Amino acid sequence: MPVNLKFLSLGVLVFQTTSLVLTMRFSRTLKEDGPRYLASSAVVAAELLKIGVCVLLVFKDTGCSLTALITVLHDEIVNKPMESLKLAVPAGIYTLQNNLLYVALSNLDAATYQVTYQLKILTTALFSVSMLGKRLNIYQWLSLVILMTGVAFVQWPSDSVDSAQKDLSTGSQFVGLAAVLTACFSSGFAGVYFEKILKETKQSVWIRNIQLGLFGAVFGLMGVYVYDGERVQEHGMFQGYSCLTWAVVSLQALGGLVIAAVIKYADNILKGFATSLSIILSTLISYFWLQDFVPTSVFFFGAMLVIAATFLYGYEAKPAANPSKA
């Protein structure tokens, strides 16, 4: 059953990441009348939606009993303040990371964003080794290098890119790159920290996500009023929201739950590989549906490298199951 859950969660993560990148980029570059939605408020909305979904899942696990739900939430969250406070660190970092991704996609084209953001795979591996004591052999390290090379080839900018497409990125290249690089390090640290907490305790992953969401919503609201307080007073918290905005919010909320499941049933580096595969799907969708990308031989070579790296890393799990018998 855990094996099935592992691949199911990875598959859903590929879908979620692909859809989120496309819809988020489109929503940040779409020209609309009136004020654009606030990225900081979208982060808070995603956290609140995630909390609501997790409460429903806990409600289901308790036999759909409201009394049992209240008891569980009180016992696991209120009566264990120190356990809950452990989630404040990753919650704050995740909130920062989510805001940075909006900044990045508002200032960078999709290709530059996606390639640079894959540095989080390497940072995750380094934090996994230093914080969790994981030992990666030469083949696993090689797979990381191959993966990064493949992603770079897949997203390598082409000379045939339409200048009109470049005009979509009207922001600062430096600000976008700084946001992505900061998000890479924060993603690696927060992901491994959260993995450590999940695997050291027996608390439900949904309870952990409620704790994470509560802190995330608080930090997110602080960010709203610090950076967008005047605009909120002028046009409201949900200014500029549309169906597309709510789709982005929903996909971001789903991402937190899927990532938690991946961390629980697989590990953080496999999560990175699933995200890398979604880049290929994003590029294909851009070609067939958006028609703003022309695949080249470099793209296909990069795709082969990414797939090969995925199998190379996954191959490690099998030899360990064959202990020698005297």
C-alpha positions as CSV (number, residue, x, y, z in Angstrom):
1,M,0.0,0.0,0.0
2,P,2.8,2.6,0.8
3,V,4.3,1.9,-2.6
4,N,1.0,2.6,-4.3
5,L,0.6,5.8,-2.3
6,K,4.1,6.8,-3.1
7,F,3.6,6.7,-6.9
8,L,0.1,8.1,-6.6
9,S,1.3,11.1,-4.6
10,L,4.2,11.6,-7.0
11,G,1.8,11.5,-10.0
12,V,-0.6,14.0,-8.5
13,L,2.4,16.3,-7.6
14,V,3.5,16.3,-11.3
15,F,0.0,17.4,-12.3
16,Q,-0.3,20.0,-9.6
17,T,3.1,21.5,-10.2
18,T,2.6,21.7,-14.0
19,S,-0.8,23.3,-13.6
20,L,0.3,25.7,-10.9
21,V,3.3,27.1,-12.9
22,L,1.2,27.7,-16.0
23,T,-1.8,29.2,-14.3
24,M,0.3,31.3,-11.9
25,R,2.5,32.7,-14.8
26,F,-0.6,33.4,-16.9
27,S,-2.4,35.1,-14.0
28,R,0.6,37.4,-13.2
29,T,1.0,38.5,-16.9
30,L,-2.6,38.7,-17.9
31,K,-3.7,42.3,-18.6
32,E,-6.9,43.1,-16.9
33,D,-9.0,46.2,-16.0
34,G,-8.8,47.2,-12.4
35,P,-6.3,46.2,-9.7
36,R,-4.4,43.0,-10.0
37,Y,-4.9,40.4,-7.2
38,L,-2.4,40.6,-4.3
39,A,0.1,37.7,-4.2
40,S,0.3,38.1,-0.4
41,S,-3.4,37.6,0.0
42,A,-3.4,34.6,-2.4
43,V,-0.8,33.0,-0.1
44,V,-3.1,33.5,2.9
45,A,-6.1,32.2,1.0
46,A,-4.2,29.1,0.0
47,E,-3.2,28.4,3.7
48,L,-6.8,28.9,4.9
49,L,-8.1,26.5,2.2
50,K,-5.5,24.0,3.1
51,I,-6.5,24.2,6.8
52,G,-10.2,23.6,5.8
53,V,-9.4,20.6,3.7
54,C,-7.2,19.1,6.4
55,V,-9.9,19.6,9.1
56,L,-12.4,17.7,6.8
57,L,-9.9,14.9,6.4
58,V,-9.4,14.7,10.2
59,F,-13.2,14.7,10.6
60,K,-13.4,11.8,8.2
61,D,-10.6,9.9,10.1
62,T,-12.5,10.4,13.4
63,G,-15.6,8.7,12.0
64,C,-17.4,11.9,11.0
65,S,-17.9,12.8,14.7
66,L,-17.8,16.5,15.5
67,T,-17.1,15.7,19.2
68,A,-14.2,13.5,18.3
69,L,-12.9,16.1,15.9
70,I,-12.8,18.8,18.5
71,T,-11.2,16.4,21.0
72,V,-8.4,15.5,18.6
73,L,-7.7,19.0,17.6
74,H,-7.6,20.1,21.2
75,D,-5.4,17.3,22.3
76,E,-3.0,17.5,19.4
77,I,-2.7,21.2,18.9
78,V,-3.8,23.1,22.1
79,N,-2.5,20.5,24.7
80,K,0.9,20.1,22.9
81,P,2.1,23.7,22.4
82,M,5.8,22.8,22.1
83,E,5.0,20.2,19.4
84,S,2.9,22.9,17.5
85,L,5.7,25.5,17.9
86,K,8.1,23.2,16.0
87,L,6.0,24.0,12.9
88,A,6.5,27.7,13.2
89,V,9.9,27.5,11.6
90,P,9.0,25.7,8.4
91,A,5.7,27.6,8.2
92,G,7.4,31.0,8.2
93,I,9.9,29.8,5.6
94,Y,7.2,28.3,3.4
95,T,5.2,31.5,3.6
96,L,8.3,33.5,2.5
97,Q,8.9,30.9,-0.3
98,N,5.3,31.1,-1.6
99,N,5.5,34.9,-1.8
100,L,8.9,34.7,-3.5
101,L,7.5,32.5,-6.2
102,Y,4.9,35.1,-7.1
103,V,7.7,37.7,-7.3
104,A,9.8,35.4,-9.5
105,L,7.0,34.6,-12.0
106,S,6.1,38.3,-12.1
107,N,9.7,39.2,-13.1
108,L,11.1,36.2,-15.0
109,D,10.0,34.3,-18.1
110,A,8.8,30.7,-17.4
111,A,12.0,29.1,-18.8
112,T,14.4,31.0,-16.6
113,Y,12.2,30.5,-13.6
114,Q,11.8,26.8,-14.0
115,V,15.5,26.1,-14.7
116,T,16.7,28.2,-11.8
117,Y,14.1,26.9,-9.4
118,Q,15.4,23.3,-9.9
119,L,18.4,24.2,-7.8
120,K,16.1,23.3,-4.9
121,I,16.7,19.6,-5.7
122,L,20.4,20.1,-5.0
123,T,19.8,22.2,-1.9
124,T,17.3,19.5,-0.7
125,A,19.9,16.8,-1.2
126,L,22.5,18.8,0.8
127,F,20.2,19.5,3.6
128,S,19.0,15.8,3.7
129,V,22.6,14.8,4.1
130,S,23.4,17.4,6.8
131,M,20.2,17.3,8.8
132,L,18.8,13.8,8.3
133,G,22.1,12.0,8.1
134,K,21.3,10.5,4.7
135,R,24.1,9.0,2.7
136,L,23.9,9.3,-1.1
137,N,26.3,7.1,-3.1
138,I,28.1,8.1,-6.2
139,Y,25.2,7.1,-8.5
140,Q,22.7,9.2,-6.6
141,W,24.9,12.2,-6.7
142,L,25.5,11.5,-10.4
143,S,21.7,11.3,-11.0
144,L,21.4,14.8,-9.4
145,V,24.0,16.2,-11.8
146,I,22.4,14.5,-14.8
147,L,19.0,15.8,-13.7
148,M,20.2,19.4,-13.4
149,T,21.9,19.1,-16.8
150,G,18.8,17.7,-18.4
151,V,16.5,20.4,-17.0
152,A,19.0,23.0,-18.3
153,F,18.8,21.5,-21.8
154,V,15.0,21.2,-21.7
155,Q,14.6,24.9,-20.8
156,W,17.6,26.3,-22.8
157,P,16.4,29.5,-24.4
158,S,16.1,29.4,-28.1
159,D,17.2,32.2,-30.5
160,S,13.8,31.8,-32.2
161,V,11.9,33.1,-29.2
162,D,9.4,35.7,-30.2
163,S,10.3,39.2,-28.9
164,A,6.6,39.7,-28.0
165,Q,6.9,36.7,-25.6
166,K,9.9,38.4,-24.0
167,D,7.9,41.5,-23.4
168,L,5.7,39.6,-21.0
169,S,8.5,39.8,-18.4
170,T,8.3,43.5,-17.7
171,G,9.9,43.3,-14.3
172,S,13.4,43.3,-13.0
173,Q,15.6,40.3,-14.0
174,F,17.7,40.8,-10.9
175,V,14.7,40.8,-8.5
176,G,13.3,37.7,-10.2
177,L,16.6,35.7,-10.0
178,A,17.2,36.8,-6.4
179,A,13.7,35.6,-5.5
180,V,14.2,32.2,-7.1
181,L,17.6,31.6,-5.5
182,T,16.3,32.5,-2.1
183,A,13.2,30.3,-2.6
184,C,15.6,27.4,-3.6
185,F,17.4,27.5,-0.3
186,S,14.3,28.1,1.8
187,S,12.5,25.2,0.0
188,G,15.4,22.8,0.6
189,F,15.7,23.7,4.3
190,A,12.0,23.8,5.1
191,G,11.2,20.6,3.2
192,V,13.9,18.6,5.0
193,Y,13.0,20.2,8.4
194,F,9.3,19.2,7.8
195,E,10.3,15.7,6.7
196,K,12.3,15.3,9.9
197,I,9.3,16.3,12.0
198,L,6.9,14.0,10.2
199,K,9.2,11.0,10.4
200,E,10.1,11.5,14.1
201,T,6.5,11.7,15.4
202,K,3.4,9.6,15.0
203,Q,1.0,12.6,14.6
204,S,-1.3,12.5,11.6
205,V,0.1,14.3,8.6
206,W,-3.2,16.2,8.4
207,I,-2.8,17.5,11.9
208,R,0.7,18.6,11.1
209,N,-0.6,20.4,8.0
210,I,-3.3,22.2,10.2
211,Q,-0.5,23.3,12.5
212,L,1.6,24.4,9.6
213,G,-1.3,26.2,8.0
214,L,-2.2,28.1,11.2
215,F,1.3,29.5,11.5
216,G,1.5,30.1,7.8
217,A,-1.8,32.1,7.8
218,V,-0.6,34.2,10.7
219,F,2.7,34.9,9.0
220,G,0.9,35.5,5.7
221,L,-1.5,38.0,7.2
222,M,1.5,39.9,8.7
223,G,3.0,40.1,5.2
224,V,-0.3,41.3,3.7
225,Y,-0.5,44.3,6.1
226,V,3.2,45.1,6.1
227,Y,3.6,45.1,2.3
228,D,0.0,45.6,0.9
229,G,-1.8,47.2,3.9
230,E,-2.6,50.4,2.0
231,R,-4.0,48.6,-1.1
232,V,-6.1,46.3,1.2
233,Q,-7.6,49.3,2.8
234,E,-8.3,50.9,-0.5
235,H,-9.7,47.9,-2.5
236,G,-10.1,45.1,-0.1
237,M,-8.3,41.8,0.7
238,F,-9.6,40.0,-2.4
239,Q,-9.2,42.7,-4.9
240,G,-8.7,41.5,-8.5
241,Y,-9.8,38.0,-7.7
242,S,-11.2,35.9,-10.6
243,C,-11.8,32.3,-11.4
244,L,-8.2,32.1,-12.6
245,T,-7.0,33.5,-9.3
246,W,-9.0,30.9,-7.3
247,A,-7.6,28.2,-9.5
248,V,-4.1,29.3,-8.6
249,V,-5.0,29.4,-4.9
250,S,-6.6,25.9,-5.0
251,L,-3.6,24.5,-6.8
252,Q,-1.2,26.0,-4.3
253,A,-3.3,24.7,-1.4
254,L,-3.3,21.2,-3.0
255,G,0.4,21.4,-3.5
256,G,1.0,21.7,0.2
257,L,-1.1,18.5,0.9
258,V,0.5,16.5,-1.9
259,I,4.0,17.5,-0.9
260,A,3.2,16.4,2.7
261,A,2.0,13.0,1.3
262,V,5.2,12.7,-0.8
263,I,7.4,13.4,2.1
264,K,5.5,10.9,4.3
265,Y,5.5,8.1,1.8
266,A,8.5,8.8,-0.3
267,D,11.2,11.4,0.4
268,N,12.1,15.0,-0.5
269,I,14.5,14.3,-3.3
270,L,11.9,12.1,-5.1
271,K,9.6,15.1,-4.8
272,G,12.2,17.1,-6.6
273,F,12.3,14.6,-9.5
274,A,8.6,14.6,-9.8
275,T,8.7,18.4,-10.1
276,S,11.4,18.2,-12.7
277,L,9.2,15.9,-14.8
278,S,6.4,18.4,-14.6
279,I,8.7,20.9,-16.3
280,I,8.7,18.8,-19.4
281,L,5.0,18.6,-19.4
282,S,4.7,22.3,-18.9
283,T,6.9,22.8,-22.0
284,L,4.8,20.4,-24.1
285,I,1.6,22.1,-23.0
286,S,3.2,25.5,-23.9
287,Y,3.9,24.1,-27.4
288,F,0.6,22.3,-28.1
289,W,-1.9,24.6,-26.4
290,L,-0.2,28.0,-25.9
291,Q,1.9,27.7,-29.0
292,D,4.7,29.8,-27.6
293,F,7.5,27.2,-27.7
294,V,9.1,25.3,-30.5
295,P,10.8,22.1,-29.4
296,T,14.3,21.4,-30.7
297,S,16.7,18.5,-30.6
298,V,18.2,20.1,-27.5
299,F,14.8,19.8,-25.8
300,F,14.5,16.1,-26.6
301,F,18.1,15.4,-25.4
302,G,17.3,17.2,-22.1
303,A,14.1,15.2,-21.7
304,M,16.0,11.9,-22.1
305,L,18.5,13.1,-19.5
306,V,15.8,13.9,-17.0
307,I,14.1,10.6,-17.4
308,A,17.4,8.7,-17.2
309,A,18.3,10.5,-14.0
310,T,14.9,9.7,-12.5
311,F,15.4,5.9,-13.1
312,L,19.0,6.1,-11.9
313,Y,18.0,7.5,-8.6
314,G,15.0,5.2,-8.2
315,Y,17.2,2.1,-8.9
316,E,18.9,2.6,-5.5
317,A,15.9,1.3,-3.6
318,K,16.0,-2.2,-5.0
319,P,19.5,-3.5,-4.2
320,A,19.0,-2.8,-0.4
321,A,16.2,-5.5,-0.4
322,N,18.7,-8.4,-1.0
323,P,20.5,-9.1,2.2
324,S,23.1,-11.9,1.9
325,K,22.4,-15.0,3.9
326,A,25.2,-17.1,5.5
